[in-house]
Amino acid sequence: MTQTQETKTTRTGMRPWLKGVLFASLAMNLAVVGIIAGAAWKFAPGKDGRHPPRLDMVVGPYTHALSREDRRAIGKQMREAYRSQRPSREEIRAEFANVLAALRATPYDAAKVETILMNQLQGGMERQELGQRMLIDRLAAMSDSERAGFADRLEEGLKKHRDDHKKDWKKDRD
């Protein structure tokens, strides 16, 4: 008499869709790191004695000065535009497979890694430009009084930030 043995297969590892999300997140993070590193290199102390402005100090005040409705509308537009333009999971996987292969290659090909990372950076910059264009379009669609209110909120946000970080702003003025 033979006994049949039930085999239970258990999944190990991550689900494929989660890997895709993580790859996309990593690509975005690398793009942001690239932007910040490029700005830090370009504006390194010693060139003119100043540090680069942080990204949230550049973009944040504009975003915070928008009304809640405007922020939501721009956010929705950004998500819709990103969905239609984002690379597929397969493309993201292939790009990271290329990075991994290039990092492990002997001899190391710095130019190849740089090209891949610059392509990732370009995607981040395109999203940033899209957001800026949407902000400009939103400002143009505002009435004079809405735009004046935006300017008042922007000025107040900058003043609050300056008061909170007076010593940093003083360095920039010197």
C-alpha positions as CSV (number, residue, x, y, z in Angstrom):
1,M,0.0,0.0,0.0
2,T,1.4,3.3,-1.0
3,Q,0.7,6.4,0.8
4,T,0.3,9.6,-1.1
5,Q,2.1,12.5,0.4
6,E,0.6,15.9,0.1
7,T,3.2,18.5,-0.6
8,K,2.5,21.9,0.5
9,T,4.3,24.6,-1.4
10,T,5.2,27.7,0.5
11,R,6.2,30.9,-1.2
12,T,9.5,32.3,-0.2
13,G,10.6,35.7,-1.2
14,M,8.8,38.8,-2.2
15,R,5.8,39.0,-4.5
16,P,6.6,40.2,-8.0
17,W,4.5,43.3,-7.8
18,L,6.1,44.3,-4.6
19,K,9.6,44.0,-6.1
20,G,8.5,46.3,-8.9
21,V,7.2,48.9,-6.5
22,L,10.5,48.7,-4.5
23,F,12.5,49.0,-7.8
24,A,10.5,52.1,-8.7
25,S,11.0,53.5,-5.3
26,L,14.7,52.9,-5.4
27,A,14.9,54.5,-8.8
28,M,13.1,57.6,-7.5
29,N,15.4,57.7,-4.5
30,L,18.4,57.5,-6.7
31,A,17.1,60.3,-8.8
32,V,16.7,62.5,-5.7
33,V,20.1,61.6,-4.4
34,G,21.6,62.4,-7.8
35,I,19.9,65.8,-7.9
36,I,21.1,66.6,-4.3
37,A,24.6,65.2,-4.9
38,G,24.9,67.2,-8.2
39,A,23.8,70.4,-6.5
40,A,26.1,69.7,-3.6
41,W,29.0,69.2,-5.9
42,K,28.1,72.3,-8.0
43,F,27.7,74.6,-5.0
44,A,30.3,73.0,-2.7
45,P,31.8,75.3,-0.1
46,G,34.9,77.0,-1.5
47,K,33.4,77.8,-4.8
48,D,31.4,80.8,-3.4
49,G,31.3,79.9,0.3
50,R,27.7,78.8,0.3
51,H,25.8,75.6,0.4
52,P,23.1,74.6,-2.0
53,P,19.6,75.2,-1.0
54,R,17.7,72.1,0.1
55,L,15.1,70.9,-2.3
56,D,12.3,71.4,0.3
57,M,13.5,75.0,0.8
58,V,13.1,75.6,-3.0
59,V,9.9,73.7,-3.7
60,G,8.2,73.5,-0.3
61,P,7.2,77.1,0.1
62,Y,5.4,77.1,-3.2
63,T,3.6,73.9,-2.4
64,H,2.6,75.1,1.1
65,A,1.3,78.4,-0.3
66,L,-1.2,76.6,-2.5
67,S,-4.7,76.1,-1.2
68,R,-5.6,72.6,-0.2
69,E,-7.8,72.2,-3.3
70,D,-5.0,73.4,-5.6
71,R,-2.5,71.0,-3.9
72,R,-4.9,68.1,-4.4
73,A,-5.6,69.0,-8.0
74,I,-1.9,69.3,-8.9
75,G,-1.2,66.0,-7.0
76,K,-4.0,64.2,-9.0
77,Q,-2.6,65.6,-12.3
78,M,0.9,64.5,-11.3
79,R,-0.3,60.9,-10.4
80,E,-2.2,60.6,-13.7
81,A,0.7,61.9,-15.8
82,Y,3.1,59.6,-14.0
83,R,1.0,56.6,-14.5
84,S,0.9,57.2,-18.3
85,Q,4.7,57.9,-18.5
86,R,6.3,55.6,-15.9
87,P,8.4,52.7,-17.1
88,S,7.0,49.2,-16.9
89,R,8.0,46.8,-14.1
90,E,10.0,44.9,-16.7
91,E,11.9,48.0,-17.8
92,I,12.7,48.9,-14.2
93,R,13.9,45.4,-13.5
94,A,16.0,45.4,-16.6
95,E,17.5,48.8,-15.7
96,F,18.5,47.6,-12.2
97,A,19.8,44.3,-13.6
98,N,22.1,46.4,-15.8
99,V,23.2,48.5,-12.8
100,L,24.0,45.3,-10.8
101,A,25.9,43.8,-13.7
102,A,27.9,46.9,-14.3
103,L,28.7,47.3,-10.6
104,R,30.0,43.7,-10.5
105,A,31.8,43.8,-13.8
106,T,35.6,43.4,-13.9
107,P,37.0,45.7,-15.0
108,Y,34.5,48.3,-13.6
109,D,33.0,50.5,-16.3
110,A,32.3,53.8,-14.5
111,A,30.9,55.4,-17.7
112,K,28.3,52.7,-18.0
113,V,27.2,53.1,-14.4
114,E,27.1,56.8,-14.9
115,T,25.0,56.5,-18.0
116,I,22.4,54.3,-16.2
117,L,22.3,56.6,-13.2
118,M,22.0,59.7,-15.3
119,N,19.0,58.1,-17.1
120,Q,17.4,57.5,-13.8
121,L,18.1,61.1,-12.8
122,Q,16.6,62.3,-16.0
123,G,13.3,60.6,-15.1
124,G,13.3,62.4,-11.8
125,M,14.0,65.7,-13.4
126,E,11.2,65.2,-15.9
127,R,8.8,64.6,-13.0
128,Q,10.1,67.8,-11.3
129,E,9.6,69.8,-14.5
130,L,6.1,68.4,-14.9
131,G,5.3,69.6,-11.4
132,Q,6.7,73.0,-12.1
133,R,4.7,73.3,-15.3
134,M,1.5,72.3,-13.4
135,L,2.2,75.0,-10.8
136,I,2.8,77.6,-13.4
137,D,-0.4,76.6,-15.2
138,R,-2.3,76.7,-11.9
139,L,-1.0,80.2,-11.1
140,A,-2.0,81.4,-14.5
141,A,-5.5,80.1,-14.1
142,M,-6.0,82.0,-10.7
143,S,-7.9,85.2,-10.5
144,D,-6.0,88.3,-9.4
145,S,-7.3,87.9,-5.8
146,E,-6.4,84.2,-5.7
147,R,-2.9,84.9,-6.9
148,A,-2.5,87.7,-4.3
149,G,-3.6,85.3,-1.6
150,F,-1.1,82.8,-2.9
151,A,1.6,85.5,-2.8
152,D,0.6,86.4,0.8
153,R,0.8,82.8,2.0
154,L,4.1,82.4,0.2
155,E,5.5,85.5,1.8
156,E,4.2,84.4,5.2
157,G,5.7,81.0,4.8
158,L,9.1,82.4,3.8
159,K,9.0,84.8,6.7
160,K,8.2,82.0,9.2
161,H,11.0,79.9,7.8
162,R,13.4,82.8,7.9
163,D,12.5,83.5,11.5
164,D,12.9,79.9,12.4
165,H,16.3,79.7,10.7
166,K,17.6,83.3,11.1
167,K,21.2,82.3,11.5
168,D,21.2,80.3,8.2
169,W,19.6,83.1,6.3
170,K,22.1,85.6,7.8
171,K,25.0,83.5,6.4
172,D,23.4,83.5,3.0
173,R,23.1,87.3,3.0
174,D,26.8,87.8,4.1
